[in-house]
Amino acid sequence: MFYNLEPIDFKHYDGNLLFLYGDDVSDRALPLSRKELALVKERRAEKRGFILTFDRLPSHLYLIAFDSEQPMPECQENLRRRAADLLKLLEADNVDTLALTGAGVLAEEILAFVEGLSLADYSFDRYRSKNVWHLQQLHIDSLYLNAHELEQSRHLWNRIFWCREWVNLPVQDLNAARFADELQIIADDLDGVNCTVMDKKQIESLRMGGLLAVNRGSVDEPRLVILEYKGSPDAPIALVGKGVMYDTGGLNIKPDDYMQEMKSDMAGAATMASLLFAAADNHLPVHLVAILPLTDNRPGFNAYAPDDIITMYDGTTVEIVNTDAEGRLILADAIAYANANYNPSLIIDAATLTGASVRAISTFGIASMQQNAENQLLMMKIIGNEVYERLVEFPLWKEYGEFIKSEVADLRNCASTPQAGTITAGKFLAHFARQTPYIHLDIAGVAYFSKPQHYYRFGASGYGIRLLYAFLQMQDRK
């Protein structure tokens, strides 16, 4: 989508026009006839939020009313959702160029609406033989936004776009090596970003037993990608992302219903890479290191098996109970590596880790846990409510550690009970963070949607990037 800022005189504009209407005091400003205004007031009396279309042949006027008296986070979220509704009308009317203005609206409300349009306009098109409709041009009234605000937001939306594209790609076209190559190319084009890609031999030299074990059943070699953006001299925040390019479950192979969509099991890695790139695009004053372990999990060759005992990067021994609990193994190596080599001020991981998190909170938010990072997670929860990418905090009480104790090794990779599966996975990972402040984000319920959800269409969402980006923005304001 092409964005353009310009003054818009809506009373004399002869193209397709979108008018946001949030404040009843603005009735006089509406570009409507008396009869049309009477209709708007009648609808407004019934319901605060609605969309009306008025023919201005050969163009259209779209009026979106919303409740500006709602709390700001709810108001902005409703505007994002109305943007998705509007896109359906635009597609039906074959309108691909639109001007946006309003009355009685704030810059934050305009920006939230444009964000909703941008997120809703994405679809995974590269394998389709026919062209897919998209909104091509959006002209925004410069009364409400300035060029810097729009450019910063556009960079963020672009990185969300690429996160979704990567997650949607099938493993036939995006395996560990190809994903690492793409990340290297992007990093080379960005000022201040360094990228190191380690191949299997280098990973073996590091003795990353978790990543190597999961990879044993695959014909494709693993990769460990390290991205660093040094926008500040401070100790880095380590971003760890699960990069299982495809998850069959290994020898504990998944049943058919659970195999579908497993190309999305690398969403954590795509999320953290996209977040770091967005921070670099906008020159955020933060120091970030992203550690991304990449492999697929297959049952072939010399695949690792239940009862195996592996030694992790930090020397911890782990009894394998279930080969479908592979994500925590590759994350554990990456967390330990970040801790040992970068002395981070905070470690955050993102992973499509457990189906238990979906059963617990459905697809409405992220299951989160913290160890020695109570204040940081509290800030993240507040921000999550503001941007509407919400967190539910689960405890990491010491009693949960009993569930992952092994009789033959230091830990077992899967709990001894079916209870608290999301928590025990987080408890396993927290072991490798040691005393470093640590936040675990289980994005299994929100990384990929099998049905469209408001401004997220079918497929990958990029959910969590807006939350984490806003969290990073707050780091220089503490």
N, C-alpha and C positions, 0 to 999 in steps of 0.2 A: 504494500500500500504506500502511495506517495502522500506525504503530509505537507501542507503549505499553510503558513500563517499570513493572514491579510485582513485589512479592515473590511467588514461586511455590513453594508447598508441593507438590512433585511427588508426594509419597506420598498426598496426598488430593485431587489435582487431577482433576476429572471431565470435562474437555474434551479436545480433541485436543492431545497433548503430544509435543514433540520433545525427545529427551534425547541430548546429546553425551557421548561416553564415550571419553576419551583415555588415561586412566591406569589400569593394572591394579589399583593400590592402591584404586581407587574401586569395586571389585566390590560391596562391601557396601552402597554407596549406590544401586545400581541398583534402580529400582522394579519388580522382577521376582519371580516365584515361583521356587522352587528349580529346577523343571523348565525354566523359561525361562532362568534364569541358567546352567544346565548347557549349554543350546544356545548361548548367547553365548560361553561359554568354549571350547566345541568349535570354533565358527567362528573365534574369536580365535587359536586354536592353528594354524589353517590360513592365516589371512590377517588382518593387522592392521586393515585398513579394510573395512567393509561396512555395509549398511543392512538392518535387520530391522523388520518391522511386526508388532505384536501387537494383536489386537482387544480393545478395552475397551468393548464395545457399550454405548451407541451411538457411542462415540468410538474413536479409535485412539491407540496409542503407537508412535512411530517412534524407533528407536534407531540412532544413527549412531556407529559405532566408527571411530576414526582413530588413527594412530600419532603420539603426542605427543612421541616421542623423535627424530623427524626434525628436520633443521635447520628453524628457524622459517619461512623463506620457503616451503619445500616443503610444510611442514605447513599453512600458511595457504592456499596455492594448492590443495592437495587438499581442504581444507574448502570453498573456493568451488566446486570442481567437484562435491563431494558434495551441495552445496546445489542445484545444477542437477539432479542425479539425483533428489533428494527431490521437487522440484517436479513431476516426471512422476508420481510416486506420489500426491502430493496431488491432482493433477488427475484421475487415474484414480479416486481415492476420493471425488472431489467435496468435498474439504476446503478451505475458504477462510479458516478461522480457526485459528490455531495458537499454542501457547505454547512458548517455548524456554527450556530450562534445561540443566543438566549436572552433572557431577562430575569432579574432576580436570582441569579445563579452566581456561585463562587468559582474561582479558578480551580479549586480542588474538585469540585463537582464536574466541571468540564473535563478535567484530566481523567477522572475516574470513568467517565462515559467513553472517552477516546480509548482508554485502556481496554474497556470491555469490547469495543469494536475491534480493536487490534487482536485481542486474544480469541474472539469468536470467529474472526475471519480466517483463521488458520485451518487448513485441512491437509491431509496427507495425500498428495496428488501425483507423485512422481511415477506411479505405475499405471495411471489411468490413460486410456487411449483418447478420451474426449476431454476437451477443455472444461474446466470447472469454473463457475462464476465466482468472482471475488470483487470486493470493493476496490477500485483502482486508485481513486483520488479523494482525499478528504481535505477540504479547505476550512481552516479553523479561524474564527474571529480573533484577531490579535489583541482585542480588548481584554481577553481573558487569560491568554498564555503568552509567555515570551519565548524567544527562540532557544534559550538555554534550557528552560524547563522541558520543552518538547524534545530537544535533542537528547537530553539525559534519559528521558523516558523511552524514547525510540530505541536507544541502545539496549536498554533492559528488555524491551519487548522482542527485539531481534534475537537476543540470546535465549529467551524463552522459546522462540520459534525454533531455533536450532536444537535446543534440548529435546523438544517434541519430535523433531525430524529424526534425530538419532535414535530415540527410543522406539519410534514407529518402524524403523528399518529392520527387515528380517536379517537373521544372522548370516544368511547366504551372501549378503552384501555388506555386512558390517560385523566382522569378527574382531577379536582382540587386536590383531596386528593392524587392521585397516583403521579401527577407531583411534589407535595410538598415532598412526600416521596423520590422520585428520587433525588431531589435537596439536601435533607438532607443527603442522602447516599454519594453523591459526595463531599459535603462540609466536611463531617467527614473524608474523605480520603485525604483532602488537608491541608497542613500546613498553618496556619495563616488565615483560613476561618472559621467563626462562622455562624451557621444557626439557626434561630428561626422560628418555624412554629406555627402560631396561628390558632386555630379551631374556629368554629362558636360562641361558648360561649365567647371566648376571644375577638373576633371581636365585639360581642354585647357589651361587657364591655367597649370597646373603642368608642362605638357609631358611628361606621362608617356607616352612613346612606346610602351612595351610594352603597357600596359593598353589604350590606345586602338587599337593595331594589332589585338590579339586581338578587340576588340569590333566591328571594322569589318564583319564578316559578319552581325551580329545585329540584329534589329529592336528588341531590348531594350537600353536604355542601360546603361552601366556605373555602378558606384558605388564610391567609396572610403570605407570606414568606419574611423573612428579612435575607439577606446575608450580611456579613461584612468581608472585607479584609483590614487589617490595615498594609499596606506596607510603611506607612509614618505617622509621628505624626501630619501632617497637618489636618485641617478641611476636612471632607470627601466631595467627589463628590457623590451626590445622583443619583442613576440610577433607574428610575421608568419605569416599563414595563407593558403594558396592557396584562392581562392574562384571556381573555374570551375564555374558553376552547372550546366552541361552541356557535355560535350566531344565533339563529332563528329569532331574531328581537323582541322576547317577544310577547306581545299582538299586537304590530304593526308588525305582522309577515311578513317576507320577501317573495316576490314572488319566484317561482321556480328558475329562472335564477340567483338570488342573494343568494340563500341558499347554492348552491354548493361551496365547498372550505372553508366553514365557520369554519372548524376545525383549520384553519390558523389564527384565530382571537386572538390567544395567542402568536403570533410571537414576540410581543414586550417583553413579559416576558422571552421567550426563548432567545431572543437576549441579554437582559441585564444580565441574569444569565450566559450565555456563555461568555460574555465579562468579567465579574468579575472572572470567573474561569480561563480564559486565562491569565488575569493579575496576578493571584495567581500562576499559573503554571510557569510563567516566572519571578516571583518575581519583578514585576514593583514597583518602589518606589512611590506608590500612595495609598491614603486611599479611599476606595469605600464602599458605602452602597447601596445595591439593595433592593428596596421595590417592591414586586410583589403581587398584589391582584389577586386572582384566583377564578373564578366561571364560570358557563355557564349561558346563557340567554335564558330562555324557557317560554312558555306561560301557564304553568300548575299551579296547586295548587292555592296559593294566590298571583299570579303574580302581580307585581306592574303595575300600569295603568296610562295612560294619565289623567291629572288633580290631581294626587297624589302630595302631597308636602312633601318632605323629608328633614331631617336635617343632614348635613354632619359632618364629624369629627371635623371641626373647628368651627361649629355652624352656618355656612351659610345655609340658607333655599333655596331649589331648587324646582321649579314647574316642574313637568314632562309633557312635551309636546309630546314626542315621545319615546317609550321604546326601539327603535332601536338606540337611541343615548346613549347607555349604557356605552360604553368604557370610555367616559369622566367622568362618575360618579365614577367608581372604581378608575380611575387614580387620580381624584381630592382628594379623601380620602387619597390615598397613598402619593401624593405630600404634602398635609397638614401635614400628619404624619411625613414625612421626615423633613419638615421645623421645626416642633415643637420639635422633639426629637433628632435631630442630628446636628442642626446649620450648614448646608452644605455651602460650598463655592460656589457651583453651583448645580443646579438640571437639569438633562437631562431626558426627557421621550422619549420612543419609542413606537409607537402604530400604528396598522392598523386601523386608526381612521375614515377616510372619503373617500367615493367614489369620492367626489368632487376633491380630490387631484389627483386622477388618470385621471379624465377628464381634469384637468388643465395642467398636465405635462406628462401624459401617464406613461409608465413603465421605464423611463430613469433616474430617480433620486428620491430624497427624498424632500418632501415639509417641509420647516423648518421655524420656527419663534423664536424670542427671546424677552425677557423682562429683561432689566438691564444686558444684557450679549452680548453687541455688539462686543467687542473684541474677546470673546470666540467663537462666531459664525463665525466671520471673519476667525479666525484660522482654525475652522472646515471646512469652505468652501474651503480654500486653500488646506487643507489636502485631502478633498474629490476629488478635481480635480487631485491631485497627485496619489491617489490610485484608481481613477475612480469609486468611489461611491459618486456621486455628489449631491450637495444640491442646491435647489432653495429657496431663502428667500422670504417669504410673510410678509407683514407688520402687525403689531398689533396696528394700530392707535386707538386712544381713541374712534373715531366715531363708530367703530365696537362694542363697549360695549353697544351701544343703542339697538343693535339687540337681546341681551340676557337679557335685563331687563324684569322683570315680574311685572304684576299688583298686584299679590297676594303673592309674595315671593321675596327674594333677587335677585335671578337669575332664568332663565328658561334654561332647558337643551338642547333646540334646538332653533335656531334663528327664529325670527318672519318673516324672508324672506328667499327664497331659494338662494339668492345671497351670495357669499363669505362663503360657507359652511365650507371649510377647515379653514379659518381664524377665524370664530366665534367659532369653536371648540377649537382652540388654545387660543382664548381670554377667553373662559370659564375657561380653565385650568390655565391660567396665574393668574387669580384671587386668586387661592389657593397657589401660590408660593409667594404671597405678594411682599416684596422688595428683596427677594433672587434672584440673577442672575439665569435665567431660559431659557432653550432651549427646544423647542418642535419639535420632529421629527415624521412626519406622513409618515409611511413606507407602506401605503396601496398599492401603485403601484408596490413595489419591493420585498415584503416579500414572495410572492408566485406567480409563473408563470404558467399559464395554457398551455403555449407552451415553449419549450426549448429556452433559450436566451444565445447563445455563450457557456460560460463555466458553466452556470447554466442550469441543465436539468429541466424537468417537475417537478413542485412542489416547495417545500420550497427552499429558496436561502441562507439564512443567511446574506443577504445584509445589510450592515451597521456595521457589527462587525469589518471588517478590518478598516473602517473609524474611528470608535470610539476607537479601540485599538491604532491606530496611534496617535490619539488625546491624549490619556492617556500617550503615550510615550513622548509626548512633554511637559508634565506638569512639569518635573524636569529640563527642559532646559530654562524655562522662565527667 
